[in-house]
């Protein structure tokens, strides 16, 4: 009996593998494609063009998109006078009047202006003097000072991400060039 079962099973398997299998019927008309809705393309930043902060005061750098969209009234930086202390002195994180004026404009743009609801990256920076760990803390304190001021102006803290680069990107080699390393960059977030 097992021999007959084997022959029947092989016959069924051979029939299933034959070229004369039944094909499904072909419909007369192909299915209609779904309607395509044209949407406004989303502008993506070009990968080969990293956005950088534009220096607006001795201690603030702003995303050029913030300056453009918010139509910020930024005056040219004053030339550095020898022996004049920078806005972020060595080992300091307090804001100057010029900085608060710019930050008030940024806050208005983020609360009631064209960037209402957008998120920010606040990136604190330091020069190369001092231990690396300390410079990270100092950069974080500088970013925090800017964040607290913007929050007092009505920008929600949840929309701001404070971070520190410490001395990682510092390029200064003397007091004048180190002054540029002691700043906070304000960039649009995602």
N, C-alpha and C positions, 0 to 999 in steps of 0.2 A: 504494500500500500504506500509506503514511503517513496518507492520508485515512481509511481504514478503521480504522486503529489509533486515530486521534483520536476517531472516532465511538464505538468500543468503550470507550475510556477514559472519555469523557463519560457514556456510559450507565451504566457501573459507578459513577461518582461520583454521579450522580443517584440511583441506587438506594440508595446508602449514606446519602444525606441525606434520603430519603423518610421520611414519618411512620409507615410500616408496618414499622419496624425491630423485630427480635425482642427482647422484654424478658426478663430472667432470671426464673425461676419464683419465686413468693413462697412462703416457708415457712409452714407452718400456725401455728407458735408463734414469738413473738419470742425472741431469745436471752435467757437468764437473766442478770441482772446479777451481777457478782462480789460475793461476800459482803463486806459492810462491817464492819470491825472497829472498835468504838468504843475510842478511846484517850483517856487523860486529857489534856485540853487543856494545852498549854504556856503558862504565864503569861508574857506579854510586857510589858515596861515600857511605860507609856503615853507616847506621844510628847510630849504636852503637859505632862508632869511630869518634867523632867530631875532626875536624882538629884544631890544635892549632898552635900558632906562636912559632917559634924556636928563642930564643934570639941570635942575631948575634953581637950586640954591647950593650952598656949600655942602649941605648934609642931606638933600633930598634928590633922588632920581625918580622920574616918572615915566611910565610906559608911554611911548610916543602916541599910542592910540588914545590914552586918557587925555593927553594935552590936546589932541586934534578934536576928538568927539565932544569934549567938555568945553572947548574953546577957551582954555585957561589963559588968563592974562599973566604971563610969566615975563618978568623983566630979565634982561641979560644979567648974568652974574657980575657982581662988582669985582674989579681986580683985587687980588689979595694984597693987603698992605703988610709989609714986613712987620713982624712982631704982633700982628693982629691975631687974636685967638679965633680959630675956626668955630663954626656953630656947634659941632661936636668936638669939644676939646679932647685931648688925650685923656682917656679914662672917664669920659662923661657921656650922658645920654639925655640931656635936657634940650628942649626945643627953643628956637629963637623966634622973635616976632615975625620975621620974614617967612619962616617955615610955617608958622601957624596961619598966616594969611593965605598961603598956597593951599594948605590942608583944608581950610574953610571952603575954598572953591571946589576942591575935590569932593568934600563931604556933600556940598549942595548938589553936585552932579550925580552923586551916588544915591542921594535920597529923593530928590525931586526932578533931577535932570535926565538927560538921555541914557545914563548908565544906571538908572534906578534898578535895584535888585541884583546887580552884578556883584561878583565876588572879587576879592583882592588878595594878592600875595604881598606881604610886607617882609622884605628881606634885609635884615640887619647885617652890617659889615663893619670890619675893624681893620686897622693897619697891622703890620707884622710885629710891632713891639709887644712884649708880654707873652706869657705861655699860651699855647693854642687853646687849651680848655677855657682859660680866662677870656680870650678873645671871642669864643663862641658865646659865652654868657653875656659879654658886653654887647655883641651884635644882637642877641635876643632882647636885652634891655632897651636898646635903641628901637627895635621893631615894636616892642611893647609900648614905648612912649608915643610913637606915632599911632598905634592902634587905639590906645586909651583916648588920645585927643580926638580921633575920628569918631569913636564911640560917643564921646561927649557932644559931638556935633550931630548925632542921630544915626550914624552908620551902625547897623547891628553887628555885634561881635561875631556872630555865627557866619557872617559874610567875609570875615577877614582871617586869613591864615598867616600867622606870624612864624617866621623861621629865621635862622641865623646861618650865615656862611662864614662868620668869624673872619679870619685872615686868609681863607682859602683862595680868594680871587684878588688879593691885594697885589698892587704893582708898584707902590711907592718905594722910593729909595732915600728920600730926604723929606724934611718937614713939609715942604710945599706939595710934593706929590703924595705923601702919606695922608695929607688933609683930604684928598679925594677918595681915599679908601674908607674913611670914617663917615658912613652915610647909611641911609635906608632907601632901598629901591622899592617903589610901589608899582606893581605889575597887575594887569587884569588877570583874574583867575578864570577857570572854566566853569 
